């Protein structure tokens, strides 16, 4: 069945460094790729998304890249801050579809 | 706007008891979802409702039932709770071709 693999499961960086989280999806029909941030004890929140007709999207310190041929997409966080510490989930779905496949999550620690 | 509102926030049940988790959204979204989140397992879809009047099974539907009461409300029922249903439950809604808005979650413990 369809799945999304997410790596690494845990990532620890020093404040100010960059963090990269990578995902691979299996369903070639997927064309919408959102990223969610979940702080401890809170709900997941959409932070950025990308569609298959775009290779890269940026929003301040976060960016997402997509390689549709390789079925890879990645989240890049620059100049990390302690408040970036959270679990990040990637996901894949089809426009117009109702099922989203989530990665298992990456726990990011930003050390001050 | 409140977004997606879930009740209750916490619940402890005894094995075999039943309960209903309530969810309401005020964003006029057509589709609504119930997910469960277990440590190390990410988010798994229990049931979803593509539009008012329709419901469909997700990845882990066994032991659950749902009702799409109207466009705003989508409830999840556990008829006979089991310890394996101890989890955090999230309701979510979305508009076409966009990401989810999640509720604040229900932390359920079945003893």
Interface residues (C-beta under 8 A of the other chain):
Chain A: X32 X34 X36 X42 X43 X44 X45 X46 X49 X89 X91 X95 X96 X98 X99 X100 X102 X103 X104 X105
Chain B: X31 X40 X41 X42 X43 X44 X45 X48 X50 X56 X58 X90 X96 X97 X98 X99 X100 X101 X102 X103 X104 X105
